[in-house]
């Protein structure tokens, strides 16, 4: 059972803020159209997200040792309690949050909160862009070139914006992202940003889970080698950028993640703070997407995303609930 380990949160907000200025995603305006991509059959098998109305009590402390007993089903009552806990916590915070999580090791453990919220991706889109690059190479029956690999590494491990813009051009910009990756991954709510404003790509938590599922599934469009390649990059992000869903990791868990952070002119300078990733070990294999917009500061947004990740994963892991 997942338990937040003592080593799981070495990345204090102060350190994040010191490093953040060097890698901010350029502020961008959203495309005026609100139309989503056409609905496409999801090719990557994953547990369907179970949407519940916001309601629940917060989970109790998680056990240090995984239970060998079968975990209880994450049913309607558990989803309601978790939704109420999220409502109570977020009521006192700035901004809006949407969450999607599924445990690949427990077929009925899935949860979605505020699923209609459509934030921009900020730097989390870099995972999608690298997947598009790999699918493009696969179609041509070749491996990535040395230059492509160097750009992909800089984009994921260091959130390098210049490298990402080069990759954006290589895949054909927004049209290329939609054609090369998003339709193949079955993304339903993701609209690429206009021009070179890839950070203004609009998405949903459910779609970000589909991106993660493409990296975790043996039946997705990526080869096993390419899935491992992307997950290895996400598992080796620079330490100052390893906050976010890593807060939900327990001792010995393996974490692969990508975060995004962006102060947006369209939101009067308020922050979009996102974290997506995979946390596995001790009988769980969690895919987690926590997206937020309208945060008063980067510090507050990071704290919100991390606490939400902890609340959600603790409950989905089958813990009994207690008041927050």
C-alpha positions in Angstrom: 0.0 0.0 0.0 1.3 3.4 -0.9 2.7 5.4 1.9 4.6 8.7 1.6 8.2 7.9 2.4 10.5 10.2 4.2 12.6 10.5 1.0 9.7 11.1 -1.2 9.5 14.9 -0.7 13.1 16.2 -0.7 12.1 18.9 -3.1 10.9 21.8 -1.0 8.9 24.6 -2.7 11.7 27.1 -2.0 14.1 25.1 -4.2 11.5 24.7 -6.9 11.0 28.5 -6.9 14.7 29.1 -7.2 15.0 26.8 -10.2 11.7 27.6 -11.8 12.6 30.9 -13.4 15.2 29.2 -15.6 12.7 26.9 -17.2 9.3 28.7 -17.3 7.2 27.8 -20.2 6.6 31.0 -22.3 3.2 32.5 -21.6 0.8 31.9 -24.4 -2.8 32.7 -25.4 -5.3 30.0 -25.9 -6.7 29.2 -29.3 -10.1 30.8 -29.7 -11.9 27.7 -30.8 -13.3 25.5 -28.0 -13.8 22.5 -30.3 -12.2 19.3 -29.1 -10.5 16.8 -31.3 -13.0 14.3 -32.8 -13.7 11.4 -30.5 -11.4 8.5 -31.3 -11.5 5.0 -30.0 -8.9 4.5 -27.3 -6.3 2.0 -28.5 -4.6 1.8 -25.2 -6.5 -0.4 -22.7 -6.9 1.2 -19.3 -9.4 1.1 -16.4 -12.3 3.4 -17.3 -12.4 6.5 -15.2 -15.3 6.5 -12.8 -16.5 10.1 -12.4 -18.1 11.0 -9.1 -19.8 14.2 -7.9 -17.4 16.2 -5.7 -17.9 15.0 -2.1 -15.5 12.8 1.0 -13.4 12.4 4.0 -9.6 12.3 3.8 -7.7 9.0 4.1 -5.9 7.9 7.2 -2.2 7.4 7.5 -1.0 4.7 5.2 0.6 1.5 6.5 4.4 1.1 6.2 4.0 -2.5 4.9 1.7 -3.5 2.0 -1.2 -5.7 3.1 -1.3 -9.2 1.6 -5.0 -9.3 2.0 -7.2 -8.4 -1.0 -7.9 -4.7 -1.1 -11.5 -3.6 -1.0 -13.1 -2.4 -4.1 -13.0 1.4 -4.6 -16.7 1.8 -4.8 -19.3 4.5 -4.9 -19.2 5.3 -1.2 -15.4 5.6 -1.3 -15.5 7.9 -4.3 -18.1 10.1 -2.5 -15.9 10.3 0.6 -12.9 11.2 -1.4 -14.7 13.9 -3.4 -15.9 15.5 -0.1 -12.4 15.5 1.2 -11.1 17.2 -1.9 -14.0 19.7 -1.7 -13.1 20.6 1.8 -9.4 20.9 1.1 -9.8 22.9 -2.1 -12.4 25.3 -0.6 -9.6 27.2 1.2 -7.2 27.3 -1.8 -7.0 29.5 -4.9 -7.5 28.1 -8.3 -9.3 25.0 -9.7 -8.1 21.4 -9.8 -8.9 18.3 -11.9 -7.7 14.8 -11.1 -7.6 11.4 -12.7 -6.0 8.3 -11.3 -6.1 4.6 -11.9 -4.3 1.6 -10.4 -3.3 -0.8 -13.1 -2.7 -3.4 -10.5 -6.4 -3.2 -9.3 -8.8 -3.2 -12.2 -11.6 -1.5 -10.3 -9.6 1.2 -8.6 -10.1 4.4 -10.6 -11.3 7.9 -9.8 -11.9 11.3 -11.5 -12.6 14.7 -10.0 -13.8 17.8 -11.7 -13.4 16.1 -15.1 -14.9 19.0 -17.2 -12.0 21.4 -16.3 -9.8 22.0 -19.3 -6.5 23.6 -18.2 -3.5 24.2 -20.5 -0.7 21.6 -20.3 2.2 23.9 -19.8 5.3 21.6 -19.9 3.5 18.3 -19.4 2.8 18.4 -23.2 6.5 17.6 -23.6 5.7 13.9 -23.0 3.1 14.0 -25.8 5.6 15.7 -28.1 8.3 13.2 -27.5 5.8 10.4 -28.1 4.8 12.0 -31.4 8.5 12.1 -32.3 8.9 8.4 -31.5 5.8 7.4 -33.5 7.1 9.4 -36.4 10.4 7.5 -36.3 8.5 4.2 -35.9 6.6 4.9 -39.1 9.9 5.4 -40.9 11.3 2.2 -39.4 14.2 3.9 -37.7 15.5 4.9 -34.3 15.8 8.4 -33.2 18.9 10.3 -34.4 21.5 11.5 -32.0 20.2 15.0 -32.3 16.6 13.9 -31.7 17.6 12.0 -28.6 19.5 14.9 -27.2 16.5 17.2 -27.7 14.1 14.7 -26.1 16.4 14.3 -23.1 16.6 18.1 -22.6 12.9 18.5 -23.0 11.9 15.9 -20.5 14.7 15.8 -17.9 15.3 19.5 -17.8 12.1 20.9 -19.2 14.1 22.8 -21.8 11.8 25.1 -23.8 14.2 25.7 -26.7 14.7 22.0 -27.2 10.9 21.5 -27.1 10.3 24.1 -29.7 12.8 22.3 -32.0 10.9 19.1 -31.4 7.6 20.9 -32.1 8.9 21.9 -35.5 10.2 18.4 -36.2 6.8 16.8 -35.6 5.0 19.4 -37.6 3.7 21.7 -34.9 0.1 21.4 -33.6 -1.2 19.7 -36.7 1.6 17.2 -36.4 1.0 16.5 -32.7 -2.7 15.8 -33.4 -2.0 13.6 -36.4 1.1 11.8 -35.2 0.2 11.2 -31.6 -3.1 12.4 -30.2 -5.4 10.4 -32.5 -3.2 7.3 -32.0 -3.5 7.7 -28.2 -7.2 8.3 -28.3 -7.1 11.8 -26.7 -10.5 13.3 -26.7 -10.1 16.7 -25.2 -6.6 17.8 -26.2 -6.3 20.7 -28.6 -2.7 21.8 -29.5 -1.6 25.3 -28.8 -1.5 27.8 -31.7 1.7 28.6 -33.6 4.7 27.8 -31.4 2.7 28.1 -28.2 2.8 24.4 -27.4 2.4 25.2 -23.7 -1.0 26.5 -24.4 -2.3 23.1 -25.5 -5.6 22.5 -23.8 -6.2 19.1 -22.2 -8.1 17.2 -19.6 -6.9 15.0 -16.7 -8.4 12.0 -18.4 -6.4 12.6 -21.6 -3.2 13.0 -19.6 -4.0 9.6 -18.1 -4.3 8.2 -21.6 -0.8 9.6 -22.4 0.5 7.8 -19.4 -1.3 4.6 -20.3 0.4 4.6 -23.7 3.7 4.4 -21.8 2.5 1.6 -19.5 0.5 -0.6 -21.9 2.0 -3.4 -23.9 -0.9 -2.9 -26.4 -0.3 0.8 -27.2 1.2 2.2 -30.4 4.7 2.5 -29.0 7.3 -0.3 -29.1 8.5 -1.7 -25.8 11.9 0.0 -26.3 10.3 3.4 -26.9 7.9 3.1 -23.9 10.9 2.3 -21.7 12.9 5.2 -23.2 10.3 7.8 -22.3 9.6 6.4 -18.8 13.4 6.3 -18.2 13.6 10.0 -19.0 10.7 10.8 -16.8 12.3 8.8 -14.0 15.4 10.9 -14.2 14.2 14.5 -14.2 16.4 17.0 -12.6 15.8 17.0 -8.8 14.4 20.5 -8.5 11.6 19.4 -10.9 10.8 16.1 -9.2 7.9 17.5 -7.1 4.2 16.8 -7.7 2.8 13.3 -7.9 6.1 12.0 -6.3 4.5 13.1 -3.0 2.3 10.0 -3.3 5.3 7.7 -3.5 6.1 5.2 -0.8 9.5 3.8 0.3 10.9 1.8 -2.6 8.4 3.1 -5.1 9.6 3.9 -8.6 8.4 7.3 -9.9 8.4 8.6 -13.5 6.8 12.1 -13.9 6.7 15.3 -15.8 5.5 18.6 -14.3 4.3 21.9 -15.9 4.2 25.3 -14.4 3.2 28.6 -16.1 2.1 32.1 -15.0 -0.6 33.0 -17.6 -1.5 36.4 -18.8 -4.9 35.0 -19.7 -5.4 34.3 -16.0 -4.1 37.7 -14.8 -0.7 36.2 -14.0 -2.0 33.3 -11.9 -0.3 30.0 -12.2 -1.1 26.8 -14.0 0.6 23.9 -12.0 0.4 20.4 -13.4 1.9 17.0 -12.5 1.5 13.7 -14.3 3.3 10.4 -13.7 3.5 6.7 -12.8 4.1 5.5 -9.3 4.6 1.7 -8.9 5.8 -0.7 -6.2 4.4 -2.7 -3.3 1.5 -4.2 -5.3 0.3 -0.9 -6.9 0.9 0.6 -10.4 -0.6 4.1 -10.3 -1.1 6.5 -13.2 -1.8 9.9 -11.8 -2.7 13.3 -13.4 -3.3 16.4 -11.2 -3.9 19.5 -13.2 -4.6 23.0 -11.8 -5.2 26.5 -13.0 -5.6 29.9 -11.3 -3.2 29.4 -8.4 -2.2 32.5 -6.6 1.5 31.5 -6.7 3.7 28.7 -7.9 4.4 27.7 -4.2 0.7 27.4 -3.4 0.0 25.5 -6.6 2.8 23.0 -5.9 1.5 22.4 -2.4 -2.1 21.9 -3.7 -1.0 19.4 -6.4 1.1 17.4 -4.0 -1.6 17.2 -1.2 -4.3 16.3 -3.8 -2.0 13.5 -5.2 -1.6 12.1 -1.7 -5.3 12.2 -0.8 -6.3 10.6 -4.0 -3.8 7.8 -4.1 -4.2 6.9 -0.5 -8.0 6.5 -1.0 -7.7 4.6 -4.3 -5.2 2.2 -2.6 -8.1 1.1 -0.5 -7.4 2.9 2.8 -10.3 3.5 5.1 -11.3 7.2 5.3 -11.0 9.7 8.1 -11.7 13.5 8.3 -9.1 15.8 6.8 
